[in-house]
Amino acid sequence: MKKQTAGREYLGRIAPQFAELNDDVLFGKVWAREKELSLRDRSMITIASLLTAGQYPQLKSHLALGKEHGIQKEEVVEIITQLAFYCGWPKAWSAFPLIEEIYGEGPAISEERTAIAEHNRITDQNPNSGRKRITAMPETLAPFPVGEENTTYLDHFVGKSYLATLSLGQMNVFHVSFTPGARNNWHVHRADRGGGQLLLCTYGRGWYQEWGKEARELHAGDTVFIPAHVKHWHGAASDSWFQHIAEELPGEHCSLEWCEAVSDEDYNQLP
């Protein structure tokens, strides 16, 4: 096992004795006993313990360490799935975005990155072709799953987007990722009582607009409450990826009414 220095790097000034115990005893002596228990098995045990305790910053670090020790993404997903029944469903939900961050995105996102890189390579080699570079997908997005390409609602979006289901239990919750310039059509959340939608912005720059009102610029950390029966749209800025969590608020006889697309003329007026 490679020498551990995280204790001294992060805690050397504030708690040097603790840092020494962390690096020289815990990792230097206990983890080093590979004859008695392999590094891979020790990582599995530690991941399980940290999930049970709800220690997510340390869990993220040990997921990365477990990856180095040979634990596959499918294996750690199986570990978390089984432990969900013993230590709590919400803890498992909180762990899966960390797995996605450490082990990488799904095949659709990998293909998207490859396609963007190839497009930009050809564009750079042919500066007089009239082709435009595509804004590359950032290496680090929000700490939630990106999901797969949003083909289910393809007819109601302009541009490419991705959809990940976070919950279909007591409340329907989704994580939506918009590529630069992508947005959904005007639409209305209908309900006989209650209903509507809540947006929690998680990454990038985007827009939200209600019918007859000025568009509102959105950034990570912003929230938008959308009452039922309000015609609106939301999506990415032209130069930025944009992600938000969309929560369908409880109501009676809820439905979604799709309307016309946001015109390029109106959208291109936004800064």
C-alpha positions in Angstrom: 0.0 0.0 0.0 1.3 3.4 -0.9 2.3 5.7 2.0 -0.7 7.7 3.3 -0.1 11.4 3.9 -3.7 12.8 4.0 -3.6 13.3 7.7 -0.5 15.5 7.6 -1.7 17.3 4.5 -5.1 18.3 5.9 -4.6 18.2 9.7 -0.9 18.6 10.2 -1.2 22.2 11.4 -4.3 22.0 13.6 -3.9 18.4 14.9 -0.4 17.1 14.3 -0.7 14.2 16.8 -4.0 13.1 15.2 -2.4 13.4 11.7 0.5 11.2 12.8 -1.8 8.5 14.2 -3.9 8.6 11.0 -1.0 8.2 8.6 1.5 6.2 10.6 -0.7 3.9 12.8 -4.1 3.5 11.1 -2.7 3.4 7.5 0.9 2.7 8.2 0.3 -0.3 10.5 -3.3 -1.5 10.5 -4.1 -1.1 6.8 -0.6 -2.4 6.0 -1.5 -5.9 7.5 -2.3 -7.2 4.0 -1.4 -10.7 4.9 -4.2 -10.9 7.4 -6.8 -9.0 5.3 -6.4 -7.6 1.8 -6.6 -3.9 1.0 -9.7 -4.6 -1.2 -11.5 -6.3 1.7 -10.5 -3.6 4.1 -11.9 -1.0 1.7 -15.2 -2.9 1.5 -15.4 -3.0 5.3 -14.6 0.7 5.7 -17.1 1.7 3.0 -19.8 -0.3 4.8 -18.9 1.3 8.1 -18.9 4.9 6.9 -22.2 4.5 5.1 -23.8 3.1 8.2 -22.4 6.1 10.2 -23.6 8.5 7.6 -20.0 10.0 7.2 -20.3 11.0 3.6 -17.1 13.1 3.1 -15.0 10.2 4.4 -17.2 7.8 2.4 -16.3 9.6 -0.8 -12.6 9.4 0.0 -12.8 5.7 0.7 -14.9 5.0 -2.4 -11.9 6.5 -4.3 -9.5 4.4 -2.3 -11.6 1.3 -2.9 -11.5 2.0 -6.6 -7.8 2.0 -6.4 -7.9 -1.3 -4.5 -9.9 -3.0 -7.3 -13.5 -2.7 -6.2 -15.7 -2.4 -9.3 -18.6 0.0 -9.6 -21.1 -2.8 -9.8 -19.7 -4.3 -6.6 -20.0 -1.0 -4.6 -23.5 -0.5 -5.9 -24.4 -4.0 -4.6 -22.8 -3.2 -1.2 -24.9 0.0 -0.9 -28.1 -1.7 -2.1 -27.8 -4.5 0.5 -26.9 -2.1 3.3 -29.9 0.1 2.5 -32.1 -2.5 4.2 -29.9 -2.5 7.3 -28.8 1.1 7.9 -31.4 3.2 6.1 -32.8 3.9 2.6 -31.9 7.7 2.7 -28.3 6.9 3.5 -28.1 4.7 0.4 -29.7 7.5 -1.7 -27.0 9.9 -0.5 -24.3 7.4 -1.4 -25.2 6.7 -5.0 -24.3 10.3 -6.3 -20.9 9.8 -4.7 -20.4 6.5 -6.5 -21.4 8.2 -9.8 -18.9 11.0 -9.1 -16.0 8.6 -8.3 -16.7 5.9 -10.9 -17.8 8.1 -13.7 -20.9 8.6 -15.8 -22.9 6.2 -17.8 -22.3 5.2 -21.5 -24.5 8.0 -22.9 -22.5 10.7 -21.2 -19.2 9.1 -22.3 -20.4 9.0 -25.9 -21.4 12.7 -25.6 -18.0 13.7 -24.4 -16.3 11.7 -27.2 -18.6 13.3 -29.8 -18.0 16.8 -28.6 -14.2 16.3 -28.5 -14.2 14.9 -32.1 -16.4 17.7 -33.4 -14.1 20.4 -31.9 -11.0 18.6 -33.2 -12.3 18.7 -36.8 -13.4 22.3 -36.3 -10.0 23.4 -35.1 -8.3 21.7 -38.0 -10.6 23.4 -40.5 -11.0 27.1 -39.3 -12.6 28.2 -42.6 -15.3 25.5 -42.7 -17.9 27.6 -40.9 -18.3 25.0 -38.2 -18.6 26.2 -34.6 -17.0 24.7 -31.6 -19.4 23.1 -29.1 -19.2 24.0 -25.4 -17.6 21.0 -23.9 -19.3 19.1 -21.1 -17.6 20.0 -17.8 -15.6 17.3 -16.1 -17.3 18.1 -12.8 -21.1 18.6 -12.7 -23.5 18.5 -9.8 -23.1 15.6 -7.3 -26.2 13.9 -8.6 -26.5 11.3 -11.4 -26.7 12.7 -14.9 -28.8 9.8 -16.1 -29.4 8.9 -19.8 -30.4 11.0 -22.7 -33.9 12.4 -22.3 -35.6 10.7 -25.2 -39.0 10.2 -23.5 -39.7 14.0 -23.8 -37.7 14.6 -27.0 -40.7 16.2 -28.7 -41.0 18.8 -25.8 -37.4 20.0 -25.7 -35.1 22.0 -27.9 -31.5 20.7 -27.8 -30.2 17.7 -25.8 -30.9 17.0 -22.2 -30.4 14.1 -19.7 -32.8 12.8 -17.1 -32.0 10.8 -13.9 -34.8 9.6 -11.6 -34.0 10.3 -8.0 -37.3 9.2 -6.4 -40.7 7.8 -7.4 -42.0 7.3 -3.9 -43.9 9.8 -1.8 -42.7 12.5 -4.2 -41.5 12.3 -7.8 -38.0 13.8 -8.0 -35.7 14.0 -11.0 -32.3 15.5 -11.8 -32.3 17.2 -15.2 -29.2 18.2 -17.1 -29.4 20.6 -20.1 -26.6 21.1 -22.7 -25.9 24.7 -23.6 -28.9 26.2 -25.4 -31.2 23.4 -24.4 -34.6 24.2 -22.9 -38.0 22.7 -22.5 -41.2 24.0 -24.2 -43.7 26.2 -22.5 -45.7 24.0 -20.3 -48.3 24.1 -17.4 -48.6 21.9 -14.3 -52.3 21.3 -13.8 -54.0 20.2 -10.6 -57.5 20.4 -9.0 -55.8 21.2 -5.7 -52.1 21.8 -4.7 -49.6 20.6 -7.3 -47.0 22.6 -9.1 -43.2 22.1 -9.1 -40.1 23.1 -7.2 -36.7 23.5 -8.9 -33.5 23.3 -7.0 -30.6 24.5 -9.2 -27.5 22.4 -8.8 -25.0 23.5 -11.5 -24.3 26.1 -14.2 -26.3 29.0 -15.6 -29.9 28.8 -16.8 -33.2 30.6 -17.3 -36.7 30.4 -15.9 -39.6 32.4 -17.4 -43.3 32.7 -16.8 -45.7 33.7 -19.5 -45.9 37.5 -19.8 -42.9 38.1 -17.5 -39.2 38.8 -17.8 -36.9 35.7 -17.8 -35.1 35.1 -14.5 -31.4 34.1 -14.6 -30.6 31.0 -12.5 -27.4 29.7 -10.9 -26.5 26.8 -8.6 -28.2 27.3 -5.2 -31.2 29.1 -6.6 -34.7 27.8 -6.0 -37.9 28.3 -8.1 -41.4 27.6 -6.8 -43.8 27.1 -9.8 -47.5 27.2 -8.8 -50.0 25.1 -10.6 -51.6 26.6 -13.7 -48.6 28.9 -14.5 -47.3 28.7 -18.0 -43.5 28.6 -18.0 -40.3 27.2 -19.4 -36.8 26.6 -18.0 -33.4 25.5 -19.5 -29.7 26.3 -20.0 -28.1 29.5 -21.0 -26.5 29.5 -24.5 -23.0 29.2 -23.1 -23.4 26.9 -20.1 -24.5 23.5 -19.0 -27.3 23.8 -16.5 -28.7 21.2 -14.0 -31.6 21.3 -11.6 -33.6 18.9 -9.4 -37.3 19.0 -10.3 -39.7 18.0 -7.6 -43.4 17.4 -8.5 -45.4 18.8 -5.6 -48.2 16.8 -4.2 -51.7 17.6 -5.4 -55.0 16.2 -6.6 -55.5 15.0 -10.2 -52.1 16.4 -11.3 -51.2 16.5 -15.0 -48.7 18.1 -17.3 -49.8 20.2 -20.3 -47.2 20.8 -23.0 -47.4 23.9 -25.2 -45.4 25.5 -28.0 -41.6 25.7 -28.1 -39.6 28.7 -26.9 -38.7 30.4 -30.2 -35.1 30.9 -31.2 -35.8 34.6 -31.7 -37.0 35.0 -28.1 -34.3 32.8 -26.6 -31.5 34.4 -28.5 -32.4 37.8 -26.9 -31.3 36.5 -23.6 -27.7 37.3 -22.5 
